[in-house]
Amino acid sequence: MKSVILTILLAATVAFGQQADNAKKRPASQAKVLTRAEFDDLLAKPDQLVIVDVRRPDEVKDNGGFPVYLSIQLADLEKSLAWIPKDRTVVTVSNHAARGGRAADILAKSGFKVAGTIGAQNYEEQGGKLTKIEAPKQAAANEKK
């Protein structure tokens, strides 16, 4: 019995170590992580800005987001480049700027003018206000039936 437990513990330790090694191998994003003040300055010129939010819809619903943005999952970003205006400055959004940084790198390599990335939760922690999305009243009433 002790040998079985030791084997399981050893396997778990090796698996955890491999995950940590894989995380270390992923190159760091080249994107600038924007502060709340920097992002607010960009938001003040909405006609010059496009926000690309790479979070899942449930993350936007649960955590909040920004009033106007393109919602494109990171896995779908490269095949969605034609939908993103090239004449505007781009800011990417994720919860803590990690996925947003990867998205910003993809966009920059594709010729977009990228100001940087921001984490929506970080923005809120710094005093920024997120838009909370609620289900329409009719949809909520239909769910109760």
Residue pairs with C-beta under 8 A, 6 or more apart in sequence:
28 101
29 98
29 101
29 102
29 104
29 105
29 117
30 101
30 104
30 105
30 108
31 92
31 97
31 100
31 101
31 104
31 105
31 108
31 114
31 116
31 117
32 115
32 116
32 117
33 97
33 101
33 116
33 117
33 118
33 119
34 42
34 91
34 115
34 116
34 117
34 118
35 126
36 123
36 126
36 127
36 128
38 115
38 116
39 91
39 118
39 123
39 128
40 128
42 48
42 49
42 89
42 91
42 115
43 49
43 66
46 68
48 88
48 89
49 88
49 89
49 90
49 91
50 69
50 70
50 84
50 85
50 88
50 89
50 90
50 91
51 66
51 68
51 69
51 70
51 90
51 91
51 92
51 93
52 69
52 70
52 72
52 77
52 84
52 90
52 91
52 92
52 93
52 103
52 107
53 60
53 65
53 66
53 69
53 70
53 71
53 72
53 92
53 93
53 94
53 120
54 72
54 73
54 74
54 77
54 92
54 93
54 94
54 99
54 100
54 103
55 63
55 65
55 71
55 93
55 94
55 95
55 99
55 120
56 73
57 71
59 95
60 71
60 133
61 133
63 95
63 120
63 121
63 124
63 130
64 120
64 124
64 130
64 131
64 132
64 133
65 93
65 120
65 130
65 131
65 133
66 93
66 120
66 130
66 131
67 131
69 93
70 83
70 84
72 80
72 83
72 84
74 94
74 99
74 102
74 103
77 103
77 106
77 107
78 106
78 110
81 107
81 110
84 90
84 107
84 112
86 111
86 112
86 113
88 113
89 113
89 114
89 115
90 104
90 107
90 112
90 113
90 114
90 115
91 114
91 115
91 116
91 117
91 118
92 100
92 101
92 103
92 104
92 107
92 114
92 116
92 117
92 118
93 100
93 117
93 118
93 119
93 120
94 100
94 101
94 103
94 117
94 119
94 120
95 119
95 120
95 121
96 119
96 121
96 122
97 117
97 118
97 119
97 122
98 119
100 117
100 118
100 119
101 117
103 117
104 114
104 116
104 117
107 114
108 114
120 130
123 130
124 130
135 143
